[in-house]
Amino acid sequence: MDTTTPKLTDRRDSPWWEILVVMGASLSISLFFPSLEIVGILIPIAYLIIEHHLRHRTWIESGFQFKNLPQDLLHNWGWVLLVSIGFQALSVFGAYFLLPEFSSHVLARLPFDLHTLNAGLFSTILVVTLGEEIIYRALFQKRLSGFLPVSVAILLSSLTFALMHYASGPALIVFTDLALIFVDSVVYGIIFARSNNVFASWIAHFLADVFGIIFLLVLMWGR
């Protein structure tokens, strides 16, 4: 794993407890107060904006490098294909044959109805995946890597990302669902660490969701 993203080393370093409090607050709201999920999303976004202003950071420093997207995708094309097509096919079809109830669990936790497939749905996915990458990569992973090894930062941000997708159900199916989400997130984290470009991990995340939906639809139509 290439985790060469440089650590923050100047006076603008975030205190270690600061980002952990934000992560804990966001996760706690999502798990224990799901009706307030939007608050759990707004807290890290607000922190990112305020912290950037107070510590005089540049957005490029946090990984907002849109102009570098083509070369960063090219540099990480293997990881992008692995997570967007390989992992999604394995997750959807493999889990379906081993755990027939798995696809129903995933469909039930999705915040939209696949029967109403349209351009608006994909626009929503585009926006949601960008928001998640900003929170979990440009904020959580980036700040954690200021005082932890990058590999540990990837694992911690990915664990938080997986738990944020928790939906109740049979223990084995819930564990499988969260484990697969965790693995996907680790790959998004690797892409971000290799490129320091949140847009590169975003494209991978968006494509993974799109192909995941396509494979779920194949299962639905094949029944």
N, C-alpha and C positions, 0 to 999 in steps of 0.2 A: 504494500500500500504506500503510495507516494503521498506523504503528509508533510510537505515542505512549506506550508503556509507559515510565514514568519509570525512570531508572537508579538503582542503589544509590549513595548518595553519603556515607553516614555511616561511623562507625568499624566497622560490622559488615560492610563490604565484604569479599568473599572475595578472597584473593590470586589473581591471574590463573592462576598455575601450579597451584593447588589443583584447580580444576575440570578443567583440561586433563589432569592426572594421572589423575583419576577416569575421565574419558572415555576416555583412552588405555588404561587398565587394563581397563576393561569391554569395549572393542572388541577388544583384543588377545586376551583370553580367549575371546571369542565366535568370532573368526576362526581362532585357532591351537590352541585347546583346546576344541572344541565339546562334548566330554563334560562339561566343567565350566561349561557355559553358565549354570547357576543361580548360580554364584559371580559371574559377570559381571553378573548382575542384582542380586544382593544388595549388591555393593560400592557402587553409587550410592545404593541405598535406605538403607543404613547410614550413608553419608556425609551424606545429606540430614537424617536424624534427628539425628545427632550434631552437625552444623553448626548446625542450628536451635537446639539446646539451648545450645551454647557461645556462639553469637552473639545469643541471646535474640530470635530472630525470631518473628513471628506467622505462623500458617499462612495467614491472609488475605493477608499480604504476598507469599507465594509462589504465590498464585493459587487457594487452596482456598476458593472462594466459592459454595457450593452454593445459598444462598438467592437469589443473583443469576442463577441459571441461566436462568430463563424469559426475562428481558429480554436477557441476553447472547446466547441463541440467536436471539431475534427480531432483534437488532441484526446478527447474522451469518448470517441465514437463507440468503442468496444463496451465501455461501461453503460453508455446510453442504450445500446441495443440489448445488452444483457438484462437490464432492469425493466425496460419498456416492453420487450417482447418475450424474451426467454423466461424471466421470472413470472410474468403475468400468465403466460401459457401454463407453466408448471404449477403455479398457485391455483388457478381456476380449474383446470382439468385434472391435475393430480389430486387436489383436495376433494374434488367432486367425486372421483371414483373411490377414494379412500374414506371420505366422510361425506356421504350423500347430502347431509343436512347443511353442509358448509355454505353452499351457494345461496341457500335461503337465508341464512344468517347474515351474509354479506349484503344481500339485496334489502333486508329489513333495516340494516343500519345506515344505508345510503340516504342522504338528505333529499333525494329526488326519486321520481318514478321513471324507470327505464321504458315504460310503455308510452311515455310522452317524449320520446326522443326527438329533439329538434335542435336548431342552431343555438337557441337560447341556453339549452342545457350545456353545450360545449363551451359557450361563452362563460357560463357560470364556473365550469371546471377550470377554465383558463385563469379566471380571477382568483378563485379559491386556492389553486395550487401555487400561484405567485405569492399570495399572502402567507401561505404555510412556509414556503421557502425563505421568505424574508424573515419570518419569526424564528424558524428552527435552524436555518443556516446562517443568514447574515447577522442575526442577533445572538441566539443561544450558542450555536457552535463557535461562531467567531469570538464571542466574549469569553466563553469557557476556555478556548485555546490560548487565552492570554495568561492563564495560570495553571493549565493542565496540559499534558501531552495531547496533540491533536487527535490521536486515536481514541483517547478517553473522552474528549469533547464530542467526538462523533457518536460514541456509544451512549453517552448521557443524553445528548439532544435527541437521539433516535429512540431511546427508551421513553422519554417524555412524549415524543411524537406518537409512538405506538399507544401509550396509555390514553392519550387524548382521543383516540378512536375506539375506546372501550365501549362495548355494547353487551348487555347481559345475555346469557344463554348457557347452554351446557358447557361445563368447564373445559373439556377437551377442544371443543369448537372455538370457544373464546380464546383459549391459549394459542391455538393454531392461527387464528386470524391475527392476533396481536404479534405473534412471532413473525409472520410473513410481512406484516407492515413494518416491523422493526428492521428486517433484512433489507427491504426496499429503501428505508430511510438511511441505512448505513451506506448504501450505494450512492444515494443523493449526496450524503456527507462526503464521501470519497471524491465525487466529482467536484464539489465545492472546494474541498481542500486542495485538489490538484490545479484548480483554475482560479480560485478566489473570485468566482463570478457566479452570483446568485441566479443570473439568467440561464446559465448552462445547466445548473441543477434543476431549475424550473422547467426547462424544456423536457428534460428526462422525466420529471415528475408528471408533467402534463401528458406526455406520450404514454407513460405507464398507466395512468388513469383511463385514458382513451382506449388503449388496447385491452385493459382489464374489463371495461364495459363491453367492448366488442366480443370478447371471449365469453362473458356472461350471457350476452344476447344469443350467441351460438348455442349455448346450453339450453336457454329458454326456448328457442325455436326448434331445437332438436327433440324436445320432450313430446 
